[in-house]
Amino acid sequence: MFCTALLVLASASSLGEGQQVNQVWLRELNADQRFEIQTAERYYRARLVDPATGEALVSVSRDGVHFSQPARVYFLGWTKGRYPELLVGMGQIRVGERVELGLGTLAEADRALSAPVHAIRVFPEDAVHEDTSKP
């Protein structure tokens, strides 16, 4: 699995300090791995806590500059819609598709969908993000 993740990263183009990729398999990343997802509406800056469950600490921004304080979010996978049978890529995030999120818990009542993903960046494990959550 680790080799597949390296292959995806090696074939991706460079973007700043991270690697831009078209999709990411969360189980192939390490705990504490950092990644960002950009949609038309929001930027999600994440630090993966548990690759097996998709649990992450996530800061959100509407402008890509000012981010919220981190909150627990579960990245469930890419989807075509809200219904369980439409969760196509369990544990995966893919450009062009929406992401089903568990906001704080995995309970059905705490689920939300992102707008379609425009970009994904995966950062080296030693990369440190600037704290942009404060004005």
N, CA, C and O atoms as a GROMACS GRO file, in nm:
protein
  540
    1MET      N    1   0.082  -0.120   0.000
    1MET     CA    2   0.000   0.000   0.000
    1MET      C    3   0.086   0.125   0.000
    1MET      O    4   0.057   0.220  -0.073
    2PHE      N    5   0.192   0.127   0.081
    2PHE     CA    6   0.278   0.244   0.089
    2PHE      C    7   0.339   0.275  -0.048
    2PHE      O    8   0.353   0.392  -0.083
    3CYS      N    9   0.376   0.173  -0.123
    3CYS     CA   10   0.433   0.193  -0.256
    3CYS      C   11   0.334   0.260  -0.350
    3CYS      O   12   0.372   0.344  -0.431
    4THR      N   13   0.206   0.223  -0.339
    4THR     CA   14   0.103   0.285  -0.423
    4THR      C   15   0.092   0.434  -0.391
    4THR      O   16   0.080   0.516  -0.482
    5ALA      N   17   0.096   0.468  -0.262
    5ALA     CA   18   0.089   0.609  -0.222
    5ALA      C   19   0.208   0.686  -0.277
    5ALA      O   20   0.193   0.798  -0.326
    6LEU      N   21   0.328   0.625  -0.270
    6LEU     CA   22   0.446   0.691  -0.325
    6LEU      C   23   0.435   0.709  -0.475
    6LEU      O   24   0.477   0.812  -0.528
    7LEU      N   25   0.380   0.611  -0.544
    7LEU     CA   26   0.363   0.621  -0.688
    7LEU      C   27   0.269   0.736  -0.723
    7LEU      O   28   0.295   0.812  -0.816
    8VAL      N   29   0.158   0.747  -0.649
    8VAL     CA   30   0.064   0.858  -0.672
    8VAL      C   31   0.134   0.990  -0.649
    8VAL      O   32   0.119   1.083  -0.729
    9LEU      N   33   0.210   1.001  -0.540
    9LEU     CA   34   0.279   1.126  -0.510
    9LEU      C   35   0.388   1.155  -0.612
    9LEU      O   36   0.404   1.270  -0.653
   10ALA      N   37   0.461   1.054  -0.654
   10ALA     CA   38   0.569   1.075  -0.750
   10ALA      C   39   0.517   1.118  -0.886
   10ALA      O   40   0.583   1.194  -0.957
   11SER      N   41   0.398   1.071  -0.924
   11SER     CA   42   0.345   1.106  -1.055
   11SER      C   43   0.267   1.237  -1.054
   11SER      O   44   0.229   1.287  -1.160
   12ALA      N   45   0.245   1.292  -0.935
   12ALA     CA   46   0.170   1.418  -0.925
   12ALA      C   47   0.263   1.535  -0.952
   12ALA      O   48   0.385   1.524  -0.936
   13SER      N   49   0.204   1.646  -0.992
   13SER     CA   50   0.285   1.766  -1.014
   13SER      C   51   0.303   1.840  -0.884
   13SER      O   52   0.220   1.832  -0.794
   14SER      N   53   0.414   1.914  -0.874
   14SER     CA   54   0.442   1.991  -0.753
   14SER      C   55   0.354   2.114  -0.745
   14SER      O   56   0.326   2.178  -0.847
   15LEU      N   57   0.309   2.146  -0.625
   15LEU     CA   58   0.232   2.267  -0.599
   15LEU      C   59   0.274   2.316  -0.463
   15LEU      O   60   0.232   2.262  -0.360
   16GLY      N   61   0.358   2.421  -0.461
   16GLY     CA   62   0.405   2.472  -0.334
   16GLY      C   63   0.483   2.364  -0.261
   16GLY      O   64   0.566   2.296  -0.320
   17GLU      N   65   0.456   2.350  -0.132
   17GLU     CA   66   0.527   2.251  -0.052
   17GLU      C   67   0.461   2.114  -0.056
   17GLU      O   68   0.516   2.018  -0.004
   18GLY      N   69   0.344   2.104  -0.116
   18GLY     CA   70   0.273   1.976  -0.122
   18GLY      C   71   0.269   1.923  -0.264
   18GLY      O   72   0.310   1.990  -0.359
   19GLN      N   73   0.219   1.802  -0.275
   19GLN     CA   74   0.202   1.740  -0.406
   19GLN      C   75   0.055   1.744  -0.444
   19GLN      O   76  -0.031   1.701  -0.367
   20GLN      N   77   0.025   1.794  -0.562
   20GLN     CA   78  -0.112   1.793  -0.609
   20GLN      C   79  -0.141   1.656  -0.669
   20GLN      O   80  -0.065   1.606  -0.751
   21VAL      N   81  -0.253   1.596  -0.627
   21VAL     CA   82  -0.292   1.463  -0.673
   21VAL      C   83  -0.437   1.466  -0.718
   21VAL      O   84  -0.512   1.556  -0.680
   22ASN      N   85  -0.477   1.370  -0.798
   22ASN     CA   86  -0.616   1.361  -0.843
   22ASN      C   87  -0.704   1.281  -0.748
   22ASN      O   88  -0.825   1.299  -0.746
   23GLN      N   89  -0.642   1.194  -0.671
   23GLN     CA   90  -0.717   1.119  -0.570
   23GLN      C   91  -0.621   1.073  -0.462
   23GLN      O   92  -0.500   1.065  -0.483
   24VAL      N   93  -0.677   1.043  -0.346
   24VAL     CA   94  -0.596   0.996  -0.235
   24VAL      C   95  -0.674   0.886  -0.163
   24VAL      O   96  -0.795   0.897  -0.142
   25TRP      N   97  -0.602   0.780  -0.124
   25TRP     CA   98  -0.658   0.672  -0.045
   25TRP      C   99  -0.612   0.697   0.098
   25TRP      O  100  -0.492   0.687   0.127
   26LEU      N  101  -0.703   0.728   0.188
   26LEU     CA  102  -0.667   0.765   0.324
   26LEU      C  103  -0.592   0.655   0.397
   26LEU      O  104  -0.501   0.684   0.476
   27ARG      N  105  -0.627   0.530   0.372
   27ARG     CA  106  -0.560   0.418   0.440
   27ARG      C  107  -0.413   0.406   0.401
   27ARG      O  108  -0.336   0.340   0.471
   28GLU      N  109  -0.374   0.468   0.292
   28GLU     CA  110  -0.234   0.460   0.248
   28GLU      C  111  -0.150   0.577   0.298
   28GLU      O  112  -0.030   0.584   0.272
   29LEU      N  113  -0.215   0.668   0.370
   29LEU     CA  114  -0.141   0.777   0.433
   29LEU      C  115  -0.109   0.737   0.576
   29LEU      O  116  -0.166   0.643   0.630
   30ASN      N  117  -0.017   0.810   0.637
   30ASN     CA  118   0.020   0.784   0.775
   30ASN      C  119  -0.058   0.875   0.869
   30ASN      O  120  -0.103   0.982   0.829
   31ALA      N  121  -0.073   0.833   0.993
   31ALA     CA  122  -0.129   0.921   1.094
   31ALA      C  123  -0.039   1.045   1.100
   31ALA      O  124   0.083   1.034   1.086
   32ASP      N  125  -0.099   1.160   1.120
   32ASP     CA  126  -0.033   1.291   1.122
   32ASP      C  127  -0.001   1.345   0.983
   32ASP      O  128   0.053   1.456   0.971
   33GLN      N  129  -0.032   1.271   0.878
   33GLN     CA  130  -0.012   1.322   0.742
   33GLN      C  131  -0.106   1.440   0.721
   33GLN      O  132  -0.220   1.437   0.765
   34ARG      N  133  -0.058   1.542   0.655
   34ARG     CA  134  -0.137   1.663   0.630
   34ARG      C  135  -0.176   1.668   0.483
   34ARG      O  136  -0.099   1.631   0.394
   35PHE      N  137  -0.300   1.714   0.460
   35PHE     CA  138  -0.348   1.732   0.323
   35PHE      C  139  -0.450   1.844   0.321
   35PHE      O  140  -0.509   1.878   0.423
   36GLU      N  141  -0.472   1.899   0.202
   36GLU     CA  142  -0.572   2.004   0.182
   36GLU      C  143  -0.662   1.966   0.067
   36GLU      O  144  -0.619   1.906  -0.032
   37ILE      N  145  -0.788   2.002   0.083
   37ILE     CA  146  -0.887   1.980  -0.022
   37ILE      C  147  -0.949   2.115  -0.053
   37ILE      O  148  -0.986   2.189   0.038
   38GLN      N  149  -0.960   2.148  -0.180
   38GLN     CA  150  -1.023   2.272  -0.222
   38GLN      C  151  -1.148   2.241  -0.303
   38GLN      O  152  -1.144   2.160  -0.396
   39THR      N  153  -1.259   2.306  -0.265
   39THR     CA  154  -1.382   2.299  -0.344
   39THR      C  155  -1.414   2.442  -0.387
   39THR      O  156  -1.340   2.534  -0.354
   40ALA      N  157  -1.523   2.460  -0.460
   40ALA     CA  158  -1.563   2.595  -0.501
   40ALA      C  159  -1.603   2.679  -0.380
   40ALA      O  160  -1.596   2.802  -0.385
   41GLU      N  161  -1.644   2.615  -0.272
   41GLU     CA  162  -1.695   2.685  -0.155
   41GLU      C  163  -1.597   2.697  -0.040
   41GLU      O  164  -1.601   2.795   0.035
   42ARG      N  165  -1.509   2.599  -0.023
   42ARG     CA  166  -1.425   2.593   0.096
   42ARG      C  167  -1.289   2.530   0.069
   42ARG      O  168  -1.268   2.458  -0.029
   43TYR      N  169  -1.200   2.560   0.162
   43TYR     CA  170  -1.070   2.494   0.171
   43TYR      C  171  -1.072   2.414   0.301
   43TYR      O  172  -1.109   2.466   0.406
   44TYR      N  173  -1.032   2.287   0.294
   44TYR     CA  174  -1.023   2.201   0.411
   44TYR      C  175  -0.877   2.168   0.433
   44TYR      O  176  -0.814   2.106   0.348
   45ARG      N  177  -0.821   2.210   0.546
   45ARG     CA  178  -0.682   2.181   0.582
   45ARG      C  179  -0.687   2.075   0.691
   45ARG      O  180  -0.740   2.100   0.800
   46ALA      N  181  -0.632   1.957   0.664
   46ALA     CA  182  -0.650   1.844   0.754
   46ALA      C  183  -0.519   1.782   0.799
   46ALA      O  184  -0.418   1.784   0.728
   47ARG      N  185  -0.523   1.727   0.920
   47ARG     CA  186  -0.417   1.641   0.973
   47ARG      C  187  -0.483   1.510   1.007
   47ARG      O  188  -0.568   1.503   1.095
   48LEU      N  189  -0.445   1.405   0.937
   48LEU     CA  190  -0.507   1.274   0.953
   48LEU      C  191  -0.472   1.215   1.090
   48LEU      O  192  -0.354   1.204   1.125
   49VAL      N  193  -0.574   1.176   1.164
   49VAL     CA  194  -0.555   1.114   1.296
   49VAL      C  195  -0.553   0.962   1.282
   49VAL      O  196  -0.465   0.896   1.336
   50ASP      N  197  -0.652   0.908   1.210
   50ASP     CA  198  -0.665   0.763   1.195
   50ASP      C  199  -0.694   0.728   1.049
   50ASP      O  200  -0.807   0.746   1.004
   51PRO      N  201  -0.596   0.680   0.976
   51PRO     CA  202  -0.617   0.646   0.835
   51PRO      C  203  -0.726   0.541   0.813
   51PRO      O  204  -0.792   0.543   0.709
   52ALA      N  205  -0.747   0.451   0.907
   52ALA     CA  206  -0.846   0.344   0.890
   52ALA      C  207  -0.989   0.397   0.893
   52ALA      O  208  -1.075   0.345   0.823
   53THR      N  209  -1.015   0.499   0.975
   53THR     CA  210  -1.151   0.554   0.988
   53THR      C  211  -1.170   0.684   0.912
   53THR      O  212  -1.284   0.728   0.895
   54GLY      N  213  -1.063   0.746   0.865
   54GLY     CA  214  -1.073   0.876   0.799
   54GLY      C  215  -1.083   0.991   0.897
   54GLY      O  216  -1.111   1.104   0.857
   55GLU      N  217  -1.060   0.964   1.026
   55GLU     CA  218  -1.068   1.069   1.127
   55GLU      C  219  -0.953   1.168   1.108
   55GLU      O  220  -0.838   1.128   1.088
   56ALA      N  221  -0.987   1.297   1.113
   56ALA     CA  222  -0.887   1.402   1.096
   56ALA      C  223  -0.925   1.523   1.179
   56ALA      O  224  -1.041   1.541   1.217
   57LEU      N  225  -0.826   1.606   1.207
   57LEU     CA  226  -0.850   1.736   1.265
   57LEU      C  227  -0.845   1.835   1.149
   57LEU      O  228  -0.745   1.842   1.078
   58VAL      N  229  -0.953   1.910   1.130
   58VAL     CA  230  -0.971   1.989   1.009
   58VAL      C  231  -1.001   2.135   1.042
   58VAL      O  232  -1.087   2.165   1.125
   59SER      N  233  -0.930   2.225   0.975
   59SER     CA  234  -0.961   2.368   0.978
   59SER      C  235  -1.023   2.402   0.843
   59SER      O  236  -0.982   2.348   0.740
   60VAL      N  237  -1.122   2.491   0.844
   60VAL     CA  238  -1.197   2.523   0.723
   60VAL      C  239  -1.186   2.672   0.695
   60VAL      O  240  -1.183   2.754   0.787
   61SER      N  241  -1.181   2.707   0.566
   61SER     CA  242  -1.173   2.846   0.524
   61SER      C  243  -1.260   2.867   0.401
   61SER      O  244  -1.275   2.777   0.318
   62ARG      N  245  -1.318   2.984   0.390
   62ARG     CA  246  -1.391   3.020   0.268
   62ARG      C  247  -1.299   3.091   0.167
   62ARG      O  248  -1.327   3.090   0.047
   63ASP      N  249  -1.189   3.152   0.217
   63ASP     CA  250  -1.102   3.230   0.130
   63ASP      C  251  -0.962   3.173   0.112
   63ASP      O  252  -0.882   3.226   0.034
   64GLY      N  253  -0.930   3.063   0.184
   64GLY     CA  254  -0.798   3.004   0.172
   64GLY      C  255  -0.693   3.076   0.253
   64GLY      O  256  -0.575   3.039   0.248
   65VAL      N  257  -0.732   3.178   0.329
   65VAL     CA  258  -0.639   3.257   0.409
   65VAL      C  259  -0.670   3.244   0.558
   65VAL      O  260  -0.581   3.213   0.637
   66HIS      N  261  -0.793   3.268   0.595
   66HIS     CA  262  -0.836   3.264   0.735
   66HIS      C  263  -0.908   3.132   0.762
   66HIS      O  264  -1.014   3.105   0.707
   67PHE      N  265  -0.846   3.051   0.849
   67PHE     CA  266  -0.899   2.918   0.878
   67PHE      C  267  -0.957   2.912   1.018
   67PHE      O  268  -0.911   2.982   1.109
   68SER      N  269  -1.059   2.827   1.036
   68SER     CA  270  -1.119   2.803   1.167
   68SER      C  271  -1.022   2.725   1.255
   68SER      O  272  -0.920   2.674   1.209
   69GLN      N  273  -1.056   2.716   1.383
   69GLN     CA  274  -0.984   2.627   1.472
   69GLN      C  275  -1.012   2.484   1.427
   69GLN      O  276  -1.120   2.456   1.375
   70PRO      N  277  -0.918   2.392   1.446
   70PRO     CA  278  -0.940   2.254   1.403
   70PRO      C  279  -1.056   2.188   1.478
   70PRO      O  280  -1.077   2.211   1.597
   71ALA      N  281  -1.131   2.107   1.405
   71ALA     CA  282  -1.241   2.029   1.461
   71ALA      C  283  -1.230   1.886   1.407
   71ALA      O  284  -1.171   1.864   1.302
   72ARG      N  285  -1.286   1.791   1.480
   72ARG     CA  286  -1.282   1.650   1.439
   72ARG      C  287  -1.381   1.628   1.324
   72ARG      O  288  -1.499   1.662   1.334
   73VAL      N  289  -1.330   1.572   1.216
   73VAL     CA  290  -1.411   1.541   1.098
   73VAL      C  291  -1.369   1.403   1.049
   73VAL      O  292  -1.251   1.367   1.056
   74TYR      N  293  -1.465   1.327   1.001
   74TYR     CA  294  -1.437   1.196   0.941
   74TYR      C  295  -1.459   1.208   0.791
   74TYR      O  296  -1.568   1.242   0.746
   75PHE      N  297  -1.354   1.179   0.713
   75PHE     CA  298  -1.364   1.175   0.567
   75PHE      C  299  -1.409   1.033   0.532
   75PHE      O  300  -1.331   0.939   0.542
   76LEU      N  301  -1.535   1.019   0.491
   76LEU     CA  302  -1.590   0.886   0.465
   76LEU      C  303  -1.557   0.835   0.325
   76LEU      O  304  -1.540   0.715   0.306
   77GLY      N  305  -1.549   0.925   0.229
   77GLY     CA  306  -1.517   0.885   0.093
   77GLY      C  307  -1.586   0.972  -0.009
   77GLY      O  308  -1.666   1.058   0.026
   78TRP      N  309  -1.554   0.949  -0.135
   78TRP     CA  310  -1.617   1.029  -0.241
   78TRP      C  311  -1.751   0.967  -0.275
   78TRP      O  312  -1.772   0.846  -0.261
   79THR      N  313  -1.842   1.052  -0.321
   79THR     CA  314  -1.980   1.009  -0.339
   79THR      C  315  -2.046   1.082  -0.454
   79THR      O  316  -2.003   1.190  -0.495
   80LYS      N  317  -2.152   1.022  -0.503
   80LYS     CA  318  -2.236   1.084  -0.605
   80LYS      C  319  -2.359   1.150  -0.542
   80LYS      O  320  -2.432   1.222  -0.610
   81GLY      N  321  -2.383   1.126  -0.413
   81GLY     CA  322  -2.499   1.184  -0.347
   81GLY      C  323  -2.510   1.142  -0.203
   81GLY      O  324  -2.419   1.077  -0.150
   82ARG      N  325  -2.620   1.176  -0.138
   82ARG     CA  326  -2.637   1.158   0.006
   82ARG      C  327  -2.670   1.015   0.047
   82ARG      O  328  -2.651   0.982   0.164
   83TYR      N  329  -2.717   0.932  -0.039
   83TYR     CA  330  -2.764   0.799   0.000
   83TYR      C  331  -2.648   0.701   0.011
   83TYR      O  332  -2.554   0.708  -0.068
   84PRO      N  333  -2.653   0.606   0.108
   84PRO     CA  334  -2.541   0.513   0.130
   84PRO      C  335  -2.499   0.436   0.005
   84PRO      O  336  -2.380   0.409  -0.014
   85GLU      N  337  -2.594   0.402  -0.079
   85GLU     CA  338  -2.557   0.326  -0.199
   85GLU      C  339  -2.479   0.410  -0.300
   85GLU      O  340  -2.424   0.358  -0.397
   86LEU      N  341  -2.474   0.541  -0.277
   86LEU     CA  342  -2.401   0.629  -0.366
   86LEU      C  343  -2.260   0.660  -0.317
   86LEU      O  344  -2.184   0.728  -0.386
   87LEU      N  345  -2.222   0.612  -0.197
   87LEU     CA  346  -2.086   0.629  -0.147
   87LEU      C  347  -1.997   0.530  -0.224
   87LEU      O  348  -1.984   0.414  -0.186
   88VAL      N  349  -1.939   0.579  -0.330
   88VAL     CA  350  -1.869   0.493  -0.425
   88VAL      C  351  -1.726   0.463  -0.383
   88VAL      O  352  -1.680   0.349  -0.394
   89GLY      N  353  -1.655   0.563  -0.336
   89GLY     CA  354  -1.514   0.547  -0.305
   89GLY      C  355  -1.487   0.554  -0.156
   89GLY      O  356  -1.433   0.653  -0.107
   90MET      N  357  -1.525   0.451  -0.084
   90MET     CA  358  -1.507   0.448   0.062
   90MET      C  359  -1.360   0.468   0.097
   90MET      O  360  -1.275   0.394   0.048
   91GLY      N  361  -1.331   0.567   0.182
   91GLY     CA  362  -1.194   0.592   0.224
   91GLY      C  363  -1.108   0.661   0.119
   91GLY      O  364  -0.986   0.666   0.134
   92GLN      N  365  -1.170   0.713   0.013
   92GLN     CA  366  -1.097   0.780  -0.094
   92GLN      C  367  -1.152   0.922  -0.112
   92GLN      O  368  -1.269   0.948  -0.085
   93ILE      N  369  -1.066   1.010  -0.158
   93ILE     CA  370  -1.106   1.146  -0.197
   93ILE      C  371  -1.060   1.163  -0.340
   93ILE      O  372  -0.946   1.131  -0.373
   94ARG      N  373  -1.149   1.214  -0.427
   94ARG     CA  374  -1.118   1.222  -0.570
   94ARG      C  375  -1.160   1.358  -0.625
   94ARG      O  376  -1.268   1.408  -0.594
   95VAL      N  377  -1.073   1.418  -0.705
   95VAL     CA  378  -1.105   1.544  -0.774
   95VAL      C  379  -1.227   1.522  -0.862
   95VAL      O  380  -1.237   1.420  -0.930
   96GLY      N  381  -1.320   1.618  -0.861
   96GLY     CA  382  -1.440   1.612  -0.943
   96GLY      C  383  -1.559   1.551  -0.871
   96GLY      O  384  -1.672   1.559  -0.920
   97GLU      N  385  -1.534   1.490  -0.756
   97GLU     CA  386  -1.642   1.424  -0.681
   97GLU      C  387  -1.663   1.495  -0.547
   97GLU      O  388  -1.576   1.568  -0.500
   98ARG      N  389  -1.780   1.474  -0.488
   98ARG     CA  390  -1.810   1.527  -0.356
   98ARG      C  391  -1.755   1.433  -0.250
   98ARG      O  392  -1.731   1.316  -0.276
   99VAL      N  393  -1.734   1.487  -0.130
   99VAL     CA  394  -1.684   1.407  -0.019
   99VAL      C  395  -1.791   1.403   0.090
   99VAL      O  396  -1.845   1.507   0.128
  100GLU      N  397  -1.821   1.282   0.139
  100GLU     CA  398  -1.912   1.271   0.253
  100GLU      C  399  -1.830   1.285   0.379
  100GLU      O  400  -1.729   1.217   0.397
  101LEU      N  401  -1.875   1.374   0.468
  101LEU     CA  402  -1.803   1.407   0.590
  101LEU      C  403  -1.888   1.371   0.711
  101LEU      O  404  -2.009   1.388   0.710
  102GLY      N  405  -1.824   1.322   0.814
  102GLY     CA  406  -1.887   1.304   0.945
  102GLY      C  407  -1.837   1.418   1.033
  102GLY      O  408  -1.719   1.423   1.065
  103LEU      N  409  -1.925   1.508   1.072
  103LEU     CA  410  -1.886   1.627   1.147
  103LEU      C  411  -1.885   1.598   1.297
  103LEU      O  412  -1.987   1.612   1.364
  104GLY      N  413  -1.770   1.557   1.347
  104GLY     CA  414  -1.754   1.528   1.488
  104GLY      C  415  -1.777   1.383   1.524
  104GLY      O  416  -1.711   1.329   1.613
  105THR      N  417  -1.872   1.318   1.457
  105THR     CA  418  -1.902   1.176   1.482
  105THR      C  419  -1.932   1.108   1.349
  105THR      O  420  -1.936   1.171   1.244
  106LEU      N  421  -1.954   0.978   1.357
  106LEU     CA  422  -1.994   0.901   1.239
  106LEU      C  423  -2.145   0.886   1.229
  106LEU      O  424  -2.194   0.820   1.137
  107ALA      N  425  -2.219   0.946   1.322
  107ALA     CA  426  -2.365   0.934   1.323
  107ALA      C  427  -2.425   0.993   1.195
  107ALA      O  428  -2.376   1.094   1.144
  108GLU      N  429  -2.530   0.929   1.146
  108GLU     CA  430  -2.598   0.974   1.024
  108GLU      C  431  -2.641   1.120   1.034
  108GLU      O  432  -2.633   1.194   0.935
  109ALA      N  433  -2.686   1.162   1.151
  109ALA     CA  434  -2.734   1.300   1.171
  109ALA      C  435  -2.622   1.402   1.159
  109ALA      O  436  -2.649   1.520   1.136
  110ASP      N  437  -2.496   1.360   1.173
  110ASP     CA  438  -2.382   1.452   1.167
  110ASP      C  439  -2.309   1.448   1.033
  110ASP      O  440  -2.195   1.494   1.023
  111ARG      N  441  -2.374   1.396   0.930
  111ARG     CA  442  -2.309   1.384   0.799
  111ARG      C  443  -2.340   1.505   0.712
  111ARG      O  444  -2.448   1.564   0.719
  112ALA      N  445  -2.244   1.540   0.629
  112ALA     CA  446  -2.259   1.650   0.533
  112ALA      C  447  -2.184   1.613   0.406
  112ALA      O  448  -2.097   1.526   0.407
  113LEU      N  449  -2.219   1.680   0.297
  113LEU     CA  450  -2.149   1.662   0.169
  113LEU      C  451  -2.076   1.789   0.133
  113LEU      O  452  -2.128   1.899   0.150
  114SER      N  453  -1.955   1.774   0.083
  114SER     CA  454  -1.882   1.889   0.031
  114SER      C  455  -1.931   1.919  -0.110
  114SER      O  456  -2.003   1.839  -0.171
  115ALA      N  457  -1.893   2.034  -0.160
  115ALA     CA  458  -1.908   2.062  -0.303
  115ALA      C  459  -1.806   1.974  -0.376
  115ALA      O  460  -1.716   1.920  -0.311
  116PRO      N  461  -1.817   1.958  -0.507
  116PRO     CA  462  -1.716   1.879  -0.579
  116PRO      C  463  -1.574   1.931  -0.554
  116PRO      O  464  -1.550   2.052  -0.550
  117VAL      N  465  -1.482   1.839  -0.538
  117VAL     CA  466  -1.342   1.872  -0.509
  117VAL      C  467  -1.275   1.926  -0.635
  117VAL      O  468  -1.285   1.867  -0.742
  118HIS      N  469  -1.206   2.040  -0.620
  118HIS     CA  470  -1.131   2.101  -0.731
  118HIS      C  471  -0.984   2.061  -0.727
  118HIS      O  472  -0.921   2.045  -0.831
  119ALA      N  473  -0.929   2.046  -0.604
  119ALA     CA  474  -0.786   2.015  -0.592
  119ALA      C  475  -0.760   1.944  -0.460
  119ALA      O  476  -0.829   1.965  -0.361
  120ILE      N  477  -0.658   1.858  -0.462
  120ILE     CA  478  -0.611   1.789  -0.342
  120ILE      C  479  -0.460   1.807  -0.338
  120ILE      O  480  -0.391   1.786  -0.438
  121ARG      N  481  -0.409   1.845  -0.222
  121ARG     CA  482  -0.264   1.852  -0.202
  121ARG      C  483  -0.228   1.769  -0.080
  121ARG      O  484  -0.292   1.778   0.024
  122VAL      N  485  -0.125   1.686  -0.094
  122VAL     CA  486  -0.074   1.605   0.015
  122VAL      C  487   0.065   1.659   0.048
  122VAL      O  488   0.149   1.677  -0.040
  123PHE      N  489   0.087   1.683   0.178
  123PHE     CA  490   0.212   1.745   0.221
  123PHE      C  491   0.306   1.642   0.279
  123PHE      O  492   0.263   1.542   0.337
  124PRO      N  493   0.437   1.667   0.264
  124PRO     CA  494   0.535   1.579   0.327
  124PRO      C  495   0.508   1.572   0.478
  124PRO      O  496   0.455   1.667   0.535
  125GLU      N  497   0.545   1.462   0.540
  125GLU     CA  498   0.515   1.444   0.681
  125GLU      C  499   0.582   1.547   0.770
  125GLU      O  500   0.535   1.573   0.881
  126ASP      N  501   0.691   1.606   0.725
  126ASP     CA  502   0.759   1.705   0.809
  126ASP      C  503   0.716   1.848   0.779
  126ASP      O  504   0.770   1.942   0.838
  127ALA      N  505   0.618   1.868   0.689
  127ALA     CA  506   0.572   2.002   0.656
  127ALA      C  507   0.488   2.057   0.770
  127ALA      O  508   0.410   1.986   0.832
  128VAL      N  509   0.507   2.185   0.798
  128VAL     CA  510   0.431   2.253   0.903
  128VAL      C  511   0.352   2.365   0.838
  128VAL      O  512   0.408   2.449   0.767
  129HIS      N  513   0.219   2.366   0.862
  129HIS     CA  514   0.136   2.474   0.810
  129HIS      C  515   0.145   2.594   0.901
  129HIS      O  516   0.153   2.580   1.023
  130GLU      N  517   0.144   2.712   0.841
  130GLU     CA  518   0.138   2.835   0.918
  130GLU      C  519   0.000   2.840   0.984
  130GLU      O  520  -0.099   2.800   0.922
  131ASP      N  521  -0.008   2.887   1.108
  131ASP     CA  522  -0.136   2.898   1.178
  131ASP      C  523  -0.212   3.017   1.124
  131ASP      O  524  -0.182   3.131   1.159
  132THR      N  525  -0.310   2.991   1.039
  132THR     CA  526  -0.388   3.099   0.979
  132THR      C  527  -0.525   3.110   1.041
  132THR      O  528  -0.613   3.175   0.986
  133SER      N  529  -0.546   3.047   1.157
  133SER     CA  530  -0.678   3.050   1.220
  133SER      C  531  -0.702   3.179   1.298
  133SER      O  532  -0.815   3.208   1.337
  134LYS      N  533  -0.595   3.256   1.321
  134LYS     CA  534  -0.610   3.381   1.395
  134LYS      C  535  -0.602   3.499   1.298
  134LYS      O  536  -0.527   3.494   1.201
  135PRO      N  537  -0.680   3.604   1.325
  135PRO     CA  538  -0.679   3.721   1.234
  135PRO      C  539  -0.545   3.789   1.229
  135PRO      O  540  -0.529   3.888   1.157
   0.00000   0.00000   0.00000
